[in-house]
Amino acid sequence: MSRGGGASRGEGVNRSGGVSRAPVPAASGAPAASGAPAAPGAVRPFGYAVLRAGPAAFLLHRRAALVTAALSALLAAACVAYLSCGEHFVAPGAVLDVVRGRPSPDELVVGTLRLPRMCVGLLAGAAFGTAGALIQTVARNPLASPDIIGITQGASALTVGAMTFGVGSYAVLPYLSVAGGLLAAALVYLFAWRGGLHATRFVLIGIGCAVALSSVTQLFLTKGDYLVAQKAQVWMVGSLNGRGWAEAVPLAWALLVLLPFVLWAARAQRTVTMDDDTATALGVRLGRTRLGLATLGVLLAALATGAAGPVDFVALLAPQIARRLTRTAQIPLLCSALLGACVVVLGDLPARTLFAPTELPVGVLTAAIGAPYLIRLLVRGAGTGRRAAGGDPLPVRKPGIRRRATEGGA
């Protein structure tokens, strides 16, 4: 033993007089130390895998990757089923031959009639899903989707107004839909801005603008011609009837141009989900970031509305289902896009074949699925609000118990 208090427990004295630390047994259930220094990249967040590409390293959420792979497989199967089923059934092998460009007797049915319509549904569904994810991220509210806060209603009002005044060309209507969605979003943002963008005020003002714009649309319908009103009603529900390459190609180019901004949004949304004080302390310009994310979401929703009409509840359903499947801190954009595409394609398949030869608008099927989900969100939000406001009764302490405790303490 050494003088002056000696060595502590687990330490010994070596021949040179220094103190050497003996190995301490590992705690129960903990792995024993290997003695080698830990690698710098050995520590990573739970549920993530590290991908290395030369000097760069990336974190990959394992569950999100599995969900993405499963959704991709589901979407591929849905596309093959969509191209196969109909009044004239086409074998999956023949479908693949047409898609690959090989000569096939089913070229007219698959390549000319079904494939362009399916491409419009895929692109519009992906755009709706991504737009809903971005707007819900900015508003921090699962109810903040383009068809709830007035964006699709603005597109519908301007489009139906143009149809009422004689503009019925499908080459012009998509651009008017995009302009109407942008104008409605600018109106909502203008009224919701009060030195900052408050989430609750943004949603409430959006709902008010949606009601007002719906009234304007109904006014145009009553003032227009009967045939024009019927045509506008079908468009307002959201339909892929008659859609072809003329709608699919411009939408694909527009989404390709917006792809770099979507990649930026996937990174920027991590900071927007923080509280304002933390994000500001990290040097994030929340106002500009939220404006950029909201503008991108509005553009995507307006482009999809111009191509396929206001297909309701896709932008509401896809982001929330994607988040529940992946269990990530942010709404995953890629999974939201895949789910939006799956919802539109799988919704249009029974809409096209269920009552053949009559074809239903795809918005009828998506509304039948989305309306109960919206009611569930509202009921759950109302229950949370009652608990937060003190609606649940608190336990009442009996005065006798307190008196006996006081006497015993005395």
Residue pairs with C-beta under 8 A, 6 or more apart in sequence:
1 7
1 13
2 13
2 19
7 13
7 19
10 21
10 22
10 24
11 19
11 20
11 21
11 22
12 19
12 20
12 22
13 19
13 20
14 20
23 33
25 32
26 32
26 33
41 50
41 57
44 50
44 59
45 59
47 61
47 62
47 63
48 59
48 60
48 61
48 62
49 59
49 60
49 62
49 65
50 57
50 58
50 59
50 60
51 57
51 58
51 59
51 60
52 58
61 326
61 328
63 326
63 327
63 328
64 326
64 328
64 332
64 335
67 322
67 325
67 326
67 332
67 335
68 332
68 334
68 335
68 338
71 335
71 338
71 339
71 342
72 338
74 342
75 122
75 338
75 341
75 342
75 345
78 342
78 345
78 346
78 349
79 118
79 122
79 345
80 92
80 95
80 96
81 349
82 114
82 118
82 345
82 348
82 349
83 90
83 95
83 98
83 99
83 110
83 114
83 115
83 118
84 90
84 91
84 92
84 95
85 349
85 353
86 109
86 114
86 352
86 353
86 356
87 353
87 356
87 357
88 109
90 106
90 109
90 110
94 104
94 106
94 110
95 106
95 110
97 103
97 104
97 106
98 104
98 106
98 107
98 110
98 111
98 115
99 110
99 115
104 110
116 243
116 244
116 245
116 247
116 248
117 240
117 243
117 244
117 348
118 345
118 348
119 245
119 248
119 252
120 240
120 243
120 244
120 247
120 248
120 251
120 307
120 308
121 240
121 243
121 308
121 341
121 344
121 345
121 348
121 362
122 341
122 344
122 345
123 248
123 251
123 252
123 255
123 304
123 307
123 341
124 251
124 304
124 307
124 308
124 311
124 344
125 304
125 311
125 314
125 318
125 337
125 340
125 341
125 342
125 343
125 344
125 345
126 255
126 337
126 338
126 340
126 341
127 251
127 255
127 300
127 301
127 303
127 304
127 337
127 340
128 146
128 300
128 301
128 304
128 311
128 314
128 315
128 318
128 340
128 344
129 314
129 315
129 318
129 319
129 322
129 336
129 337
129 338
129 339
129 340
129 341
129 343
130 262
130 297
130 300
130 333
130 336
130 337
130 340
131 146
131 297
131 298
131 299
131 300
131 301
131 304
131 315
132 145
132 146
132 297
132 301
132 314
132 315
132 316
132 318
132 319
132 336
132 340
133 297
133 318
133 319
133 322
133 331
133 332
133 333
133 336
134 265
134 269
134 293
134 294
134 296
134 297
134 300
134 333
135 144
135 145
135 146
135 149
135 293
135 294
135 297
135 298
135 301
135 315
136 142
136 144
136 145
136 319
136 320
136 331
137 269
137 272
137 273
137 293
137 330
137 331
138 144
138 197
138 199
138 202
138 272
138 290
138 293
138 294
138 297
139 149
139 199
139 202
139 203
140 199
140 273
141 199
141 200
141 202
141 203
142 316
142 319
142 320
142 377
143 203
143 316
143 374
143 377
143 378
143 381
144 199
144 202
144 203
144 206
145 313
145 315
145 316
145 319
146 152
146 181
146 297
146 298
146 301
146 305
146 315
147 153
147 310
147 312
147 313
147 315
147 316
148 203
148 206
148 207
148 210
148 316
149 188
149 202
149 203
149 206
149 207
149 209
149 210
150 184
150 185
150 187
150 188
150 206
150 207
150 208
150 209
150 210
150 212
150 213
151 181
151 184
151 185
151 188
151 298
151 301
151 302
151 305
152 181
152 301
152 305
152 310
152 312
153 184
153 209
153 210
153 213
153 214
153 217
153 310
154 180
154 181
154 182
154 183
154 184
154 185
154 187
154 209
154 213
155 176
155 177
155 178
155 180
155 181
155 184
155 302
155 305
155 306
155 310
156 177
156 180
156 213
156 214
156 217
156 235
156 236
156 305
156 310
157 180
157 184
157 213
157 214
157 216
157 217
157 220
158 176
158 177
158 179
158 180
158 183
159 173
159 176
159 177
159 180
159 232
159 235
160 217
160 220
160 221
160 224
160 232
160 235
160 236
161 216
161 217
161 220
162 172
162 173
162 176
163 173
163 220
163 224
163 228
163 231
163 232
163 235
164 220
164 221
164 223
164 224
164 225
164 228
164 232
167 173
167 176
168 228
168 231
170 246
170 247
171 246
173 235
173 306
174 247
174 250
174 303
174 306
174 307
175 306
176 306
177 302
177 305
177 306
178 299
178 302
178 303
178 305
178 306
179 302
180 302
181 298
181 301
181 302
181 305
181 306
182 298
182 299
182 302
184 209
184 213
185 294
185 295
185 298
185 302
187 209
188 202
188 205
188 206
188 209
189 197
189 202
189 291
189 294
191 205
191 209
192 198
192 201
192 202
192 205
192 206
194 201
196 276
196 286
196 287
197 287
197 290
217 236
220 232
221 229
221 232
221 233
222 229
224 232
234 241
234 361
235 309
236 309
236 310
237 309
237 310
237 312
237 361
237 363
237 364
237 367
238 308
238 309
238 310
238 311
238 312
238 361
238 362
238 363
238 366
239 308
239 309
239 361
239 362
239 363
240 308
240 344
240 348
240 361
240 362
241 359
241 361
243 307
243 308
247 307
247 308
248 307
250 307
251 303
251 304
251 306
251 307
254 303
255 300
255 303
258 296
258 299
258 300
261 292
261 296
262 296
262 333
264 292
265 292
265 293
265 296
265 333
266 333
266 334
268 289
268 292
268 293
269 293
269 330
269 331
269 333
270 329
270 330
271 279
271 282
271 284
271 286
271 289
272 279
272 286
272 289
272 290
272 293
273 329
273 330
274 282
274 284
276 286
279 286
280 286
301 315
304 311
305 311
308 344
308 362
309 361
309 363
310 363
311 344
311 362
311 363
311 366
312 363
312 366
312 367
312 370
313 366
313 367
313 369
313 370
313 371
313 373
313 374
314 340
314 343
314 344
314 366
314 370
315 340
316 370
316 373
316 374
317 339
317 343
317 366
317 369
317 370
317 373
318 336
318 337
318 339
318 340
318 343
319 331
319 336
319 339
320 331
320 377
321 339
322 331
322 332
322 335
322 336
322 338
322 339
323 330
323 331
323 332
325 335
326 332
326 335
343 366
343 369
344 362
344 366
347 362
347 365
347 366
347 369
348 362
348 365
350 365
351 359
351 360
351 361
351 362
351 364
351 365
352 359
352 360
354 360
385 391
386 392
